[in-house]
Amino acid sequence: MTKTLLQKKNFNQVSLRHLVVRAVQEILSDPDFGLSLSERAKQRLRQASGGKTAKAIPFSEIKKKYF
C-alpha cells in the first residue's frame, strides 16, 4: 500500500493521515518497542554491516521529492 501511494505521488490529507496512523500502529505493536540493545548486540550489528553507517536524508529533501 505504501509503495502505491508513493509511486502515485498523489497525497491528500486523508490518505496521508491513514499512512501515518498505520506507521504508528506498526511501531507500537512491535513487542521490542522501547527496549534497548546491549552493547554486545550493537557491536555485532556494526560488524555485520561492515562498519558503514547509513546516510540520513533530511526531511526537507523528502518533502521536495514526494510533495
N, C-alpha and C positions, 0 to 999 in steps of 0.2 A: 504494500500500500504506500509506504513512504516513498519508494523509488518512483512510483507512478506520479505522485504529486510533484516530486522534484523534477521529473522529466517534463511534465506539462508546464511547469513554471507558472501555474495558474492558481495562485493562492487567493482565497477570500478569507475573511475573518473567521467564518465557521470552520472551514477545513483546517486552517492553521491552529485554531483552538483545539480541535479534535486531535491533531497531531501532537500538540504539546501535552494534552491530558494523557494520551496513550504512553508517551515517553515517560512521564512522571509515574504513572501506574506501573510501568515496567520496572522502573528503578526501585520503587517502594516495595514491589512484590519480590524483589531479589532477596533470598534468605541471608546473603552475605552483606547486604547493605549496612553500612555503619561499622563494619568490622575492619580492623587494620591488619596489614600483612606484617609478619615477623621480619626482622632484618635478614634472616637467612633466606626467606622466600623472595624478598626484594633482590637480594644478591643473585639468586638463581635465575630470576627473570631477566636481570641485566645481562647475565652471561648468555642466556638463551637468545637474547635479541642482538648479541654481538656488541653490546655497549652503545648502540646507536639510539639516539633519542628522537622521538617524532617531532616534526615541526608543527607548532601550533599556528593555526590560521586565525587572524583577528576577525572578530565578528563583523567589522565594517566591510572586509573583503567578501565574506559570505553573503552579507546583505546585498552588496552590489551585484554579485553573481546571480542570486536567486530572486531578488525582488525588483 
